[in-house]
Amino acid sequence: MARTRERDGRRAWIGKESLLTRSVNAVFEFVRLAEFEILFFLFFFVAFLVFKDLTSRPEYNQILVKKPGATGLDWWAS
């Protein structure tokens, strides 16, 4: 464990921090740096999982597939 020495009201580190402490600090520093990108990826990943779940069920899949012989407006026809 790193020792500290009081000098002029500030702490000065004596020695190195442990490998575990440095690793944890590096991970937290990376998360702070890439917070927006992580949240951006998670948003699209969760949206993909929800959409995949909805389209895998036959009763909800019919929303995305035109039913043969259906009457009404055809929004996709040219």
GIJOVEN-V490447 format. One record per residue. OMEGA is omega in radians with two decimals (NA if undefined). Layout:
BEGIN
OMEGA, OMEGA
END
This chain:
BEGIN
-3.11, 3.11, 3.10, 3.11, 3.12, 3.12, -3.13, 3.11, 3.12, 3.09, 3.07, -3.12, 3.07, -3.13, -3.13, 3.02, -3.13, -3.14, 3.13, 3.13, 3.12, 3.13, 3.14, 3.11, 3.12, 3.11, 3.12, 3.10, 3.10, -3.14, 3.09, -3.12, -3.02, -3.07, -3.11, -3.12, 3.12, 3.13, 3.11, 3.12, -3.12, 3.11, -3.13, 3.11, 3.12, 3.10, 3.10, -3.14, 3.13, -3.14, 3.12, 3.12, -3.14, -3.09, 3.13, 3.13, -3.08, -3.09, 3.11, 3.14, -3.13, 3.08, -3.06, -3.08, 3.12, 3.12, 3.11, 3.12, 3.14, 3.10, 3.12, -3.11, 3.06, -3.05, -3.04, -3.12, 3.14, NA
END
